[in-house]
Amino acid sequence: MMTMVFTVEEINRNSSLLPGVTLGYQIMDSCDHVHTSLQALFSLFSLSKPAGNVTEGMIKKSRNSDRLPLCLADSPVPAVIGLTSSSATRAVAHILGTFNIPLVSYFATCTCLTDKNIYPSFLRTVPSDFFQVRGLVQLVTSLGWLWLGIIGATGDYSLYGIQAFSRQFEQHGGCLEFHLTIPQAPTAAEIQKMSNRLQSSTSKVVVVFASEVQLVDLLIEGTVGFSFPGVKIPGLKEFLLSVRPSLKPGMEFINTFWEEIFNCRLDFKTCTGLEDLSTTNTSYTDVSEVRISYNVYKAVYAIAHALHTLMNCDSAGACEKYKSFTSKQLLDHLKMVNFTDQLDQKVYFDSNGEPVPLYDIINWQKNSKGEIRFVKVGSYDGSAPLRQQLKIEWSAIVWMKGQLQVPVSQCSAPCSPGSRQARRLGEPHCCFDCLPCADGEISNQTGSTECTKCPEFYWSDKDNVKCVAGVEEFLSFYDTMGIILVTLTLLGVVLTTIITTVYHRFRSTPVVKANNSEMSFLLLLSLKLCFLCSLVFIGQPSVWTCKLRQAAFGISFVLCLSCLLVKTIVVLLAFWSNIPGSKVLRLFGPSQQRTLIICTTAPQVCLCVGLLLGSPPHPFRNPAYQVFTGKIVVECKDPWPPGFYLILAYIGLLAFLCLLLAFLGRKLPDTFNEAKLITFSMLIFWAVWIAFIPAYVSSPGKFTVAVEIFAILASSFGLLFCIFAPKCYVILIHPERNIKKGLTGKYIR
């Protein structure tokens, strides 16, 4: 109030601003209440005269003051300054807007007052809460505070401020634990209840939309907040110290102030009114940095500059004192003011009647005497680019209990890299558990909400923080399993070679001759090929090995079974040829045997060639097993899987014919007991390959190849031992049986 009086008198002394015109004022008390504010407004209008001219005589000084400055008024009222409360300001602004009477507020910050459809004549020298809220959200999020409590008072400032803050804060990922409202006149029990709620909360930070007077009993030390820029107005302190009480009407507020500050009574003469204010230490005398008062200072000057333009005041010191104007004309000129005040600060309004959104960031700190002092620790410029708006010197902030470290306020600590957030059912999204990323997924930063799947052929490392190239897996020659299979393969080749050598060495003996030596050598050759084809399945698949695998396997085994089929037929025909009058054996001589082998092998050769030409197998990096093992299986992919099963089916057909014919000849005389050996070998063959199919289908990765190799080796060894081991036993261990007479049954047991 006294700053407004000081400003009016300063303008009246200024010969360059409104020369020859004296400003006056009428001060009414709003009591920070809507009803009282409206009463004061109507009282103000009842004191106004219906004249429309502004002259030196009509604008006169009068001091009828009590508490808070409400309005600058003339007769009639050209403009009003006020109010402090947003709620009361809305009521007054709504009425004044109907008459286009300018209302300039120095402290009503509610964003609701920006609506020019409802408040067309409202302007203010204080920034809207829109900027304060946006800056507040930037402040708390830059400190990592995403779990907060919020406290507000009863009024539009708190209501709209909390709504805007909550909405923007949640958009930035924040959560509110609680929302408390300070009653207008809180009792001790209510204050204690709120205090208990604060102490029991898990959030360590509280955002407040209230005045410091309302927070004295709850918070004080360590608070960081937004404040209007503080300035030092020249001459203001001297003016304030010159104030003296008086028994004249209109001095009631000053008299009350005097009695309170000096603890005396003027009416009882316990104080004289001549006491020295400079000896007191109060907020009244501390004007080193005024903030709200500076907004009043700018409001008075803005109205004065608008009048200066409206009254066509010139540099020669003359104004059109008797010019008639309307409130609407003054409002239009007020919206367009643009000047530099006595403190070298630019003053103007934007299209919404708002000033430049500038704030100081202040920290409430205790001095050595335990008194609260406001320390500027940063600034906020709402008109600057987003990243340049908030500037804070973090090291200058003192938090609760004198701590210098920034408090941590979290419902749940951010998840470390390698894990992700998992929402807790029924709780805000700021409250979560941390779950490790699944295999094949990573999170490489703190606080990840989701894990990222690694690209194809990549896998997560052991900490799930980065993707690494997947390890290629195949049946290698250097694996333990590979070494064993190669050893068995070479063993089979060596044994086959030894048996071939034995057979060749004793080719003229009865045992070899009696068992169709030509077919025996061809069978040994095919068995050697069966053993060797398993080597093609070992090692990293390539284009040529993939093409050679199934073809070599299919043709080798068909050739082997064709030889067995011929041997079985020869055994049966040899028995039937001993029947008197039979000439069957002469019809199935060596040339017919070779023809049968060619005819039975040709279909498999044609099938393999067709598959290689039509849909050849090719190397394929299969990521399917990567999910379970973290390894990429390199395998041969068959574009047409039924082709492989056709190869197996044809092998099975020949094996069935061999088994059937051998079974029919199993009870022939011992002279022709090779049929029995072929039967045993084919039973082993069938047992191996029947077990192979489900094992092949269900085996993962490189084990699929290992199963197939095992089946090849097992069936090959079965044929080799069942058919040739007994013969070699006779040839090498019991040569006395290897005579023609021995084959007639004499030495056969």
SVG drawing of the C-alpha trace seen along z (x, -y; Angstrom):
<svg xmlns="http://www.w3.org/2000/svg" viewBox="-23 -23 69 158">
<polyline fill="none" stroke="black" stroke-width="0.4" points="0.0,0.0 2.8,-2.4 4.7,-1.6 1.6,-2.6 1.5,-5.9 5.2,-6.4 4.9,-5.8 1.9,-8.2 3.9,-10.9 7.0,-10.1 5.0,-10.5 3.4,-13.7 6.9,-15.1 8.0,-14.0 7.6,-17.0 8.0,-14.8 5.3,-12.3 1.7,-13.7 3.0,-17.3 0.4,-19.5 -1.7,-16.6 -1.9,-15.3 -2.8,-11.7 -5.0,-10.8 -6.0,-7.5 -8.7,-5.9 -7.6,-2.8 -10.1,-0.1 -9.6,3.1 -10.6,6.4 -9.7,8.5 -8.7,11.2 -12.4,12.2 -14.7,12.2 -17.7,10.7 -15.6,7.9 -13.9,7.2 -17.2,6.6 -18.4,4.4 -15.2,2.3 -15.7,2.1 -19.3,0.8 -18.2,-1.6 -15.6,-2.9 -18.1,-3.5 -20.5,-5.2 -17.7,-7.7 -17.1,-8.5 -18.6,-11.4 -20.4,-11.0 -18.0,-13.3 -16.0,-12.1 -13.1,-14.5 -9.8,-14.0 -8.3,-17.3 -5.9,-18.4 -8.6,-19.5 -10.7,-16.4 -7.9,-13.9 -7.0,-14.7 -5.0,-13.0 -6.8,-11.4 -5.5,-8.9 -8.3,-6.6 -6.3,-3.4 -6.5,-0.4 -4.7,2.8 -4.2,3.9 -4.0,1.6 -7.0,2.3 -7.5,-0.5 -6.2,-3.7 -9.3,-5.7 -10.4,-9.1 -13.8,-10.6 -15.0,-8.8 -12.7,-5.7 -10.4,-5.4 -8.5,-2.3 -8.2,0.1 -5.0,1.7 -5.5,5.0 -6.1,7.5 -3.9,10.0 -6.1,13.0 -7.0,14.7 -10.5,15.6 -11.4,12.1 -9.7,10.7 -12.0,12.9 -15.1,11.5 -14.0,7.9 -12.5,8.4 -15.8,9.9 -17.7,6.8 -15.1,4.3 -14.9,6.0 -18.6,5.3 -17.7,1.6 -14.3,1.9 -12.6,0.4 -9.0,1.6 -8.0,3.8 -4.2,4.2 -3.3,6.9 0.1,7.2 -0.3,10.6 -3.3,12.5 -1.5,15.3 -4.3,17.7 -4.3,18.9 -8.1,18.7 -7.7,14.9 -6.1,15.1 -9.5,15.7 -10.3,12.4 -13.8,13.5 -14.6,13.4 -12.2,10.8 -11.7,8.4 -10.3,5.5 -7.9,7.5 -4.1,7.0 -1.4,7.8 2.2,7.1 2.8,10.5 3.3,13.6 0.5,16.1 0.8,19.4 1.1,21.1 4.8,20.2 5.3,20.8 3.8,24.3 5.9,25.1 9.0,23.9 8.1,25.9 7.7,29.1 11.1,28.4 12.7,27.9 11.4,31.1 12.0,33.3 15.5,32.0 16.2,33.1 14.8,36.5 11.9,36.0 9.0,38.1 7.3,39.1 5.8,36.1 3.2,35.0 1.3,31.8 -0.2,29.2 -2.6,26.4 -4.7,23.8 -8.4,23.1 -8.6,20.7 -8.4,20.4 -4.6,20.0 -4.1,23.4 -7.0,25.1 -5.9,24.1 -2.2,24.3 -2.4,27.8 -4.6,29.0 -2.1,27.6 0.9,28.9 -0.6,32.4 -1.4,32.7 2.0,31.5 3.9,33.5 2.2,36.7 3.0,36.0 6.6,36.0 6.3,39.4 5.7,38.1 3.3,39.4 1.6,37.8 1.5,39.7 -1.0,37.5 -2.8,34.1 -3.5,32.2 -5.5,29.0 -4.7,26.4 -8.0,25.1 -8.6,21.4 -8.3,21.2 -6.6,24.5 -6.8,25.8 -3.9,27.2 -5.4,30.7 -5.6,30.2 -2.1,29.0 -0.9,32.0 -2.8,34.4 -1.2,32.9 2.2,33.1 1.7,36.7 0.8,37.5 3.9,35.7 6.1,37.6 4.6,41.0 4.8,40.5 7.4,42.2 7.9,39.1 10.6,36.8 9.5,33.7 6.4,31.7 5.1,29.2 3.1,26.4 0.7,23.9 0.1,21.6 1.6,18.5 4.5,18.7 2.2,17.6 0.2,20.8 3.3,22.9 5.0,21.7 3.7,24.5 4.6,27.2 7.6,26.4 10.1,23.8 13.8,24.7 15.2,26.2 12.3,24.9 13.1,24.0 10.5,21.9 9.7,19.3 9.6,15.7 9.3,12.4 12.6,10.7 13.7,8.6 14.8,5.0 15.8,2.0 13.5,-1.0 15.5,-4.3 13.9,-6.5 11.4,-3.8 13.1,-3.1 13.4,-6.7 9.7,-7.2 8.7,-4.2 10.8,-5.4 9.1,-8.9 5.7,-7.5 4.1,-8.7 0.8,-7.8 -2.0,-10.3 -5.4,-10.6 -6.8,-11.9 -9.4,-9.8 -8.0,-7.3 -4.8,-6.6 -6.2,-3.6 -4.0,-1.0 -0.8,-3.0 -1.8,-3.6 -2.4,0.2 0.9,1.0 2.7,-1.5 1.2,-0.1 2.1,3.5 5.6,2.8 6.4,0.7 4.1,2.7 2.3,-0.4 -1.0,-2.3 -1.4,-5.7 -4.7,-6.4 -3.2,-5.7 -0.1,-7.8 2.2,-4.9 3.8,-5.8 4.1,-9.3 4.3,-8.5 7.8,-9.9 9.5,-6.5 12.2,-5.7 11.3,-3.0 15.0,-2.6 15.7,-0.9 13.3,1.9 14.1,5.0 11.0,6.1 10.0,6.9 8.6,3.4 11.9,1.8 13.9,4.4 13.5,3.1 16.9,4.2 15.0,6.4 11.3,5.8 9.3,8.2 5.6,7.9 5.9,4.1 7.8,3.8 4.8,5.2 2.7,2.4 5.3,-0.1 5.1,1.1 1.2,1.1 1.0,-2.5 3.6,-3.6 1.8,-1.6 -1.5,-3.5 0.4,-6.8 2.0,-6.1 -1.4,-5.1 -2.9,-8.4 0.1,-10.3 -0.6,-9.0 -4.3,-9.3 -4.2,-12.9 -1.7,-13.8 1.0,-15.0 3.9,-16.5 7.6,-17.2 6.8,-20.9 5.1,-20.0 1.4,-20.3 -1.5,-17.8 -5.0,-18.1 -6.3,-18.2 -10.0,-18.6 -10.1,-16.0 -13.0,-13.6 -12.3,-9.9 -13.9,-6.6 -12.6,-3.7 -12.5,-1.7 -10.0,-4.2 -7.8,-4.1 -7.9,-0.3 -6.8,-0.3 -3.9,-2.6 -3.0,-0.6 -2.6,2.6 -0.2,0.8 2.1,-0.8 5.8,0.0 8.3,-1.9 11.4,-1.6 10.9,-2.4 13.2,-4.2 15.1,-0.9 15.9,-0.5 13.4,2.4 11.1,2.8 7.4,2.8 4.8,3.9 1.9,6.4 1.4,9.1 -1.9,9.8 -3.4,11.4 -2.3,8.5 0.5,10.5 4.1,9.3 7.3,11.0 7.5,14.3 10.6,13.7 11.2,15.4 14.0,15.7 14.6,19.2 15.0,18.7 16.1,21.0 14.8,20.6 17.9,20.8 18.5,20.2 21.1,17.7 23.3,18.0 20.5,16.6 18.0,19.2 16.1,16.7 14.8,17.6 16.4,15.6 15.7,15.9 18.7,16.6 18.6,16.4 20.0,19.6 18.8,19.3 16.4,17.8 13.7,18.8 12.8,17.0 9.6,18.3 10.1,16.5 13.5,18.1 14.0,21.3 13.0,24.4 16.5,25.6 17.6,22.1 14.6,21.2 15.8,22.7 19.2,21.7 20.2,22.9 23.4,22.9 22.8,26.3 25.7,26.0 24.2,22.9 21.1,24.7 20.8,25.8 18.3,28.6 16.6,29.8 18.8,29.9 21.6,28.1 22.3,30.9 24.0,30.0 23.1,33.2 20.0,33.2 17.3,35.3 16.0,38.4 12.3,38.9 11.2,42.1 8.5,44.6 10.8,47.2 14.5,46.8 15.2,46.8 15.9,50.2 19.5,50.8 20.6,51.7 19.7,55.3 16.3,55.1 12.9,53.4 10.1,51.9 7.1,54.0 4.0,52.1 2.6,53.0 -1.1,53.8 -3.3,51.0 -0.4,48.6 0.9,45.5 3.2,46.2 6.1,44.7 5.8,47.7 7.2,50.8 9.4,53.8 12.5,54.5 12.6,57.7 15.6,58.9 15.4,58.9 14.6,62.2 17.3,64.0 17.8,62.3 16.6,58.9 18.6,56.0 18.2,52.7 21.3,50.5 20.2,47.6 18.9,47.0 15.2,46.8 14.1,48.7 10.4,49.5 10.9,52.1 13.6,54.5 14.7,54.3 14.8,57.5 18.2,58.1 18.4,58.2 18.3,61.5 21.4,63.5 22.4,61.5 22.1,62.4 22.2,60.7 25.3,60.9 25.3,62.3 24.3,59.0 21.6,58.3 23.0,54.8 24.2,55.3 23.6,57.4 26.5,59.6 26.8,61.6 25.2,65.0 27.6,68.0 27.2,70.2 26.7,73.8 27.2,76.9 28.6,80.4 32.3,79.6 35.2,82.0 36.7,80.5 33.6,81.1 33.8,84.1 30.8,85.6 32.3,84.8 35.6,86.5 33.8,89.6 31.7,89.9 34.8,89.3 36.6,92.0 33.8,94.5 33.6,93.6 37.3,94.2 37.0,97.4 34.2,98.6 36.3,97.7 39.4,99.5 37.4,102.6 35.7,102.7 39.1,102.3 40.6,105.1 37.6,107.4 38.0,106.5 41.7,107.4 40.9,110.7 38.3,111.5 40.7,110.6 43.5,112.6 41.2,115.7 39.1,115.1 39.8,118.6 38.7,120.3 35.3,122.1 33.9,119.7 34.4,116.7 33.3,118.5 30.2,119.9 29.0,116.4 29.0,114.9 32.4,113.2 31.5,110.6 28.5,109.4 30.5,109.5 33.2,107.2 30.5,104.8 28.7,104.9 32.0,104.1 32.5,101.2 29.0,99.9 29.5,100.3 32.7,98.3 30.8,95.6 28.1,95.7 30.8,95.1 32.5,92.3 29.2,90.5 28.8,89.7 31.9,87.5 30.0,85.1 27.5,84.4 30.3,83.2 31.8,79.7 30.3,76.3 27.7,76.8 28.6,75.4 26.9,75.4 28.5,78.6 28.3,80.5 24.6,79.7 24.0,81.0 26.2,84.1 24.9,85.2 21.5,86.8 22.5,87.9 25.6,89.8 23.6,91.3 20.7,92.3 22.7,93.8 25.2,95.6 22.5,97.4 20.5,98.3 23.6,99.8 24.3,101.7 20.7,103.0 20.7,103.9 23.7,106.1 22.0,107.7 18.8,108.2 20.8,110.0 22.7,112.1 19.4,113.1 17.9,114.0 21.0,116.0 20.8,118.0 17.1,118.8 17.8,119.8 20.8,121.8 18.5,123.9 15.8,124.2 18.4,125.2 19.4,128.3 15.9,129.5 15.9,132.2 15.0,130.8 15.3,127.0 17.1,124.6 16.4,121.4 19.9,120.5 21.0,120.6 18.4,117.9 19.9,115.5 23.6,115.4 26.2,112.6 24.8,110.4 21.3,110.6 22.6,109.8 24.4,106.7 21.3,105.7 19.1,106.0 21.6,103.8 21.5,101.2 17.7,101.3 17.2,101.0 19.8,98.3 18.7,96.2 15.4,94.9 17.3,93.5 19.9,91.9 17.1,90.3 15.3,89.1 18.5,87.6 19.4,85.9 15.9,84.5 16.0,83.1 19.4,81.5 18.2,79.9 14.7,78.9 15.2,77.9 18.8,78.4 19.6,78.1 21.5,75.1 23.3,73.7 20.9,71.9 21.4,70.0 18.5,71.1 17.7,68.6 14.9,70.7 17.1,72.4 18.6,69.0 15.8,68.3 16.7,71.3 20.4,71.6 21.7,68.2 23.3,70.0 22.6,69.9 22.4,73.3 24.0,73.5 22.3,76.4 21.4,77.6 17.9,76.6 15.8,78.8 13.4,76.5 11.2,79.5 11.4,81.8 9.3,84.6 12.2,85.3 14.3,86.6 11.5,88.8 11.1,90.2 14.8,91.2 14.2,92.9 11.0,94.5 12.8,96.1 15.6,97.4 12.9,98.8 11.3,100.5 14.5,102.3 15.2,103.1 11.7,104.6 12.2,106.8 15.6,108.0 14.1,108.8 11.2,110.6 13.3,112.8 15.9,113.4 13.2,114.4 11.8,116.9 15.2,118.5 16.2,118.4 15.5,122.2 17.4,123.4 20.1,126.0 23.2,124.7 25.0,124.9 23.1,121.8 23.0,120.1 23.8,116.6 20.1,115.9 19.9,116.2 22.8,113.7 21.1,111.3 17.9,111.6 19.7,110.6 21.4,107.7 18.1,106.4 16.4,106.6 19.2,104.4 18.9,102.1 15.1,101.8 15.5,101.2 18.0,98.4 16.0,96.6 12.7,96.9 14.2,95.3 15.9,92.8 12.8,91.0 11.3,89.7 14.8,89.0 15.6,87.0 12.5,85.0 12.8,84.1 16.5,83.5 17.5,79.8 20.3,78.1 23.4,80.0 22.1,83.1 19.8,83.6 22.9,84.2 24.5,86.4 21.4,88.6 21.5,89.1 25.2,90.0 24.7,92.4 21.9,94.1 24.2,94.4 27.1,95.8 24.9,98.2 23.2,99.7 26.5,99.9 28.3,101.6 25.3,103.9 25.5,105.0 29.3,105.4 29.4,107.5 26.3,109.6 27.3,110.6 31.1,110.6 32.2,111.3 31.2,115.0 33.0,115.5 36.2,113.8 36.0,115.9 36.1,119.1 38.7,117.8 41.1,116.5 40.4,118.5 39.2,121.9 40.8,122.3 40.2,126.0 36.5,125.3 37.3,123.3 37.1,126.3 34.5,127.6 33.8,130.5 33.3,128.2 30.5,126.4 28.6,129.6 27.8,129.6 30.5,131.9 32.2,129.1 29.3,126.8 27.8,126.9"/>
</svg>
